[in-house]
Amino acid sequence: MRFNQHLHTVTRALAAGVIASAVLGSGSSAHDRTTQVTWTADVAPILQTRCVGCHDTGGFAPIPLASYQDARAAARQIKQEVLEGRMPPWPAARGFGDFSNDRSLTPLEAELLTAWAEGNTPIGPPVDAKYAATAPAAARAADLELMVPAPHDVTALSAHFDLPAVSGGDRWIGGWEFRPGNRSIITQAIVSIDGTRLGAWTPPDGAVTFPNGVARRLPAGARIGLEVRYRKSASPQTDRSGVAFYFADRPSRELQHRSLPCGRTVLDRDIDALAIAPRVASGGEWIEVVAERPDRSLKALSVVRRYEPAYPITYRFAHATPLARGTSIAVTSSSADCDADLEYSVRR
Ligand code: HEC
C-alpha cells in the first residue's frame, strides 16, 4: 500500500474520530461508532500483502482472510492477534535491517486494522475499476521445473526427496522458487544442489531472485535435493512439491552459503551479504548476528528477540550488504545451540 494513501486514510480517520466524539457526546458507547477506515480502501490491500499468503484456502493458516466476509467474521481475532504482535509471524526486531521479504505490519497498518475491527468493519466504496489494483505483470515463466515424481504419504515430520536428474549442459541459476504441494502442512523446505544448500523456504515466501550478476552453477546431471519439513496433522496428508529455476547468464559473482556457528567468524575475502537465516535449537531464545567491519563500524544483520522454531525465516536483505575481508561476524544467542546460514556472493 502506498504511503500517501495511508496518510490520507489517517487524516480521514482522525477527522472522523473528532466529529464522532463531538456529535455523539459522552453517552455513546464504542459500538455505535463506525470508522472511516474501510475494507476496500484500507484493509483489503493490507491483508492481501501481509496475510493472505498464508490465510487463503488450503494455505498454512487455519482461516482464510481474503474476502470481506471472511475478514469481517474474524475481525475480533484479527485485532487481538495484531495488538499482541502474534500476527503476522515475523520474529525479527523492527529497526534492524531492511528485508525484501519483510511482511511485518507498520505501526500505521496495525492501527488501520484495529480501527476497522473496532469500528463496525465498514466495506467502503466499490473499487473504481480505473484505480483497482492492476494485476501484477505476468511473472516470467520458469526455465526448468522439477517435481517429486509421485505424491508422498506424509508419515514423519520431515522427508528428503531427490528430484529427477537435470538434463542438458551446465547452466546458471539466477533465481528459484519452491513449489509447495500441500501448503497447509509444510513449515519449511531446504533446496540443495549436489548436496550444497541453495536456499530455504518458509510460507508464504515466493520466488527468490539473486541480484544482477549473481548466480549459482547448475552442473550437468546435478542432483536436486528437497528437504521438506511438515507439521503434525490430525488427518492423513499427502504432498507433492517441487522447485522451479530461472536461468541466468554466466555471472560475475557466484552465490555461496556458509554456516556461521555461534561465536565469531572472520571473513577471508570481500563479500556481498544477501540473506541470513539465524537458527536456535529451542523457541523463546534470542539470537543476533552482527558484523564488525575492519574500521570497527557495526552492521546488524539480524536481531531476533524471541526465536520461533515454527518460523525459521530466511531474512533477505533489500540491498546487498558489502562486507570487506577482515570483517568479523558475531553470532550471539541466549542459547549455546545456535548458528546462522549466510547467503552471499564473491567475485570470480
Ligand atoms: C506465515 C504465515 C502467516 C502469515 C503471513 C499470517 N498468519 Fe495469521 N496465522 C498463521 C497460523 C499458522 C495461525 C494458527 C495459529 C498459529 O499457529 O500461530 C494463524 C492464526 C491467525 C489468527 C487466529 C485464527 C483463529 O483461529 O483464531 C488470526 C486472526 C490471524 N492469524 C490473523 C493474521 C493477520 C491479520 C495476518 C496479517 C497481518 C496474518 N495472520 C498473517 C499463519 C500466518
Residues whose N, C-alpha, C, O or C-beta is under 5 A from the ligand:
A	BS01	HEC	R50 C51 C54 F60 A61 P62 A74 Q77 I78 E81 M87 P88 P89 P203 P204
